Amino acid sequence: MIESMLDNDLYKLTMQQAVHCLYPRAEARYVFINRRHTTFPDGFVERLQTAIGRMADLSLSEEELAYLEQTCYFLTPVYLDFLKHYRFSPGDVAVRSVKGQLALTVEGPWYRTILWEVPLMAMISELYFAMTAPQIRSRDEQRRINVAKSRQLKESGVIFADFGTRRRFSAENQRTVIADMLSVEGNTLIGTSNIHFARGFGVKPIGTHAHEWFMFHGAEHGYRQANKAAIDAWTAVFQGNLGIALTDTYTTDAFLETFDSVKARLFDGVRQDSGDPYEFVDKIVAHYRKLRINPMNKTIVFSDGLDTATAMAIKEYCSGKINASFGIGTHLTNDVGPRALNMVIKLSHCRNSADSSWTPTIKLSDTEGKHTGTADEIDLCRRTVKRD
């Protein structure tokens, strides 16, 4: 199911480089969250454990290393040398079944465990559909749908990327979706978050950072300083490259309080991943204007559960206000008939070193249903970042 070390999303590599550089002794604990409480079939855990064990056999090929050196200029020689020798450690992953529900955790050094999230989710999704064998559309019908989506997005001027690795129906389906989209003349597919497929199709690998980067800094520096600490650390590592900032880990309002004139000018734009996208546009445009920055020189990347119709509507709303691009995930890579899994793997605890105590991490989000973490810690964060 995972055929390459690069069958992962770019933001995992960029964050791994930052962790390797700044927090080499930090440790992390991740937890699987099954939002819809899907029941997994008998034998699922055993087959997943086998797939996890096989991950230890993956390594970066010389051709893949050369690709990263030539394409991902922001990855340093030191990090790439580390990645060349990196191997997945299956012992970091614990998986079991509890009354048909999947219980999964990942724990170990952050620099090592950070690469597990995306391939684990991709394997869980693909294995679930392989074992349940739902009825799916024919290849011809699916191609027609994929091509129609690409044409609609092209005709609406929607610039988009594939963000669908984590909840894909299968690796093969993700490959065929990208191929179908690219087959449309003048298509507006600019890239994919998946490095393996970006390399295979000759498109741009896309990604910066995820919520866990801010969640770690919230645990280490407190929620009021989390956004500033996370952005400052990111800037120290990447020096202005990879300049799309994720805003909603502790609400966008809290983020904008520390997104000052210097940071707003340095970063190319922001990513919207929860809340009302139209309110978000108004809020971000107003913030740039308050800082005397022309919003048309900046970009919002939308990535919150998008489909083609939603992306087209948001693009129209942004017209003349701010540039917009879109990361579309499950709607592309798991739209073959059956309902996709609703799941995430999130950082749940972290610590500075093996000698320090574990600290719980949370994501507050701009959408109530997307909060993660314990109720007590979420309440603490709310009270901490709230401003009267």
Secondary structure, 3 states (H helix, E strand, C coil): CCCCCCCCEHHHHHHHHHHHHHCCCCEEEEEEEECCCCCCCCCHHHHHHHHHHHHHHCCCCHHHHHHHHHHCCCCCHHHHHHHHHCCCCHHHEEEEEECCEEEEEEEEEHHHHCCCHHHHHHHHHHHHHHHHCCCCCCHHHHHHHHHHHHHHHHHCCCCEEECCCCCCCCHHHHHHHHHHHHCCCCCCEEEECEHHHHHHHCCEECCCCCHHHHHHHHHHHCHHHHHHHHHHHHHHHHCCCCCEEECCCCCHHHHHHHCCHHHHHHCCEEEECCCCHHHHHHHHHHHHHHCCCCHHHCEEEECCCCCHHHHHHHHHHHCCCCEEEEEECHHHHCCCCCCCCCEEEEEEEEECCCCCCCEECCECCCCHHHCECCHHHHHHHHHHHCCC
